[in-house]
């Protein structure tokens, strides 16, 4: 697992605890995690912002293509 994932999430502890729970006679350490809950909203906001930018870019591109082609020519 990359160092930044281990530092900012608690994925390592969740996976480790689940693996220990699967081992017969293993000790599952229940308890709170050391990470704060505030970090989970940043990726969602970033994803929403990127989606908005893509939609705006696609709309601007479509508008530019219609302006560039001009009116249809008569046969």
WORATA-V227897 format. One record per run of one state. SS is the DSSP state (a for helix, b for strand, c for the rest). FROM is the first residue (numbers start at 1). TO is the last residue. If there is no record, write none. Layout:
ss | from | to
SS | FROM | TO
SS | FROM | TO
//
This chain:
ss | from | to
c | 1 | 2
a | 3 | 8
c | 9 | 10
a | 11 | 22
c | 23 | 36
a | 37 | 69
c | 70 | 75
//
